[in-house]
């Protein structure tokens, strides 16, 4: 293995560690804050949460339209120019893109602000929803520029500023939310609409903190001066061409990156209507079923998918670098490392979540009935499919196969649309999940085959590593099932606290077994390098070779 390849693996490992940690912390904070916030809202908890969610759903789509795909596209372009020794092109690109995204952010922010009454009426939130959405429009102003700078750092394979800015954003956001909610509801006016408005305004405050972190790292690395001041030969660069070239690169990322959100919208716009035609369930009962297969599992699945997002994001600039160099052997090795790392983490995590599905559901939402638990388990298993798509979609575009990426995505959407209604008719609430699974498997298979063809990837090593992860997961499952039988003799997870204790015990056992086995057979060495040896010495794990 060449020194360059080893360096790339180390870069990918460092980047994955930073992004995984930041994504996990952000998702975890996003799941936990709701507990005290909901309590402080008192009798208005349901209304407050409804307003908050309605506002954020519209806000999320404005962010998707205005910025989705930009960070990855910028990272890809910066990596390309750096590889061909045109670093000044990278700085010119950032200067022009910041101007463009500031303008774009302003346009969408004004649009969201002015159209808030219309969106509020369409959502059924009434006049109370208007100030909530208007407060979120301020965040739309900043987010596009912030995304560009994050993509810039990613293109230089420096994921630390990206990760720290993400953590800072979420921490400050949650602090603002909880402080304002407490003061308004417990000390001040007690107006829950005002409290919700401040909670959504927290998105803007969080982004200011993120921008401060990013500006600090730009200054620290000396890049801020290069961005603000043109060099002598910058005038020779066609900045407008650079800008539009990157926008063209961003469009496929926007399209393919919207798959999960688009599939959820299809579910939202079809399930209740179709079930209303074919069943005697009331609208409220159907809303509950929708929550069972969509809203409720999302908080957990998004935490797991954060790992996939981290792995996929880190690999983009490195893959592009190898592709531009024509080093397809290194590109193939990076693809292999990315996919095997994903399977190594996501497979045991998903199966582990399924094994403790009932207490896990209880911690968040209370004791589930049979339908809720079944749909929750299915949605958790689907995380593996979602994760594979999340990694492969940007990966194929890093290899400049944008047209095929879009075509494969459209195949998946087409399959989803064709199967949606028939599967709802046959399988009821399980139908949307089945349609999504099949709809994503199609582009996953096609993308993998295309990546394999472009890079010359040999699937044997990937299969070997993946099979080893499967075997270790099976062994972990056996240990966990035995542990559940024994722990169940003295601890029955019926409430939130007992369920949390149960999950902690079982999760600790599962992690210890899987991690110990991965260290013993040297599988973990491929992902954490020399640290694996020190872990073996610390835990006195014997030697075994794959």
Secondary structure, 3 states (H helix, E strand, C coil): CCHHHHHHHHHHHHHHHHHHHHHHHHHHHHHHCHHHHHHHCHHHHHHHHHHHHHHHHHHHHHHHHHHCCHHHHHHHHHHHHHHCCCHHHHHHHHHHHHHHHHHHHHHHHHHHHHCHHHHHHHHCCCHHHHHHHHHHHHHHHHHHHHHHHHHHHHHCCCCHHHHHHHHHHHHHHHHHHHHHHHHHHHHCCCCHHHHHHHHHHHHHHHHHHHHHHHHHHHHHCCHHHHHHCCCCCHHHCCHHHHHHHHHHHHHHHHHHHCHHHHHHHHHHHHHHHHHHHHCCCCHHHHHHHHHHHHHHHHHHHHHHHHHHHHHHHHHHHHHHHHHHHCCHHHHHHHHHHHHHHHHHHHHHHHHHHHHCHHHHHHHHHCCCCHHHHHHHHHHHHCHHHHHHHHHHHHHHHHCCCHHHHHHHHHHHHHHHHHHHHHHHHHHHHHHHHHHHHHHHHHHHHHHHHHHHHHHCCCHHHHHHHHHHHHHHHHHHHHHHHHHHHHHCCCCCCCCHHHHHHHHHHHHHHHHHHHHHHHHHCCCCHHHHCCHHHHHHHHHCCCCCCC
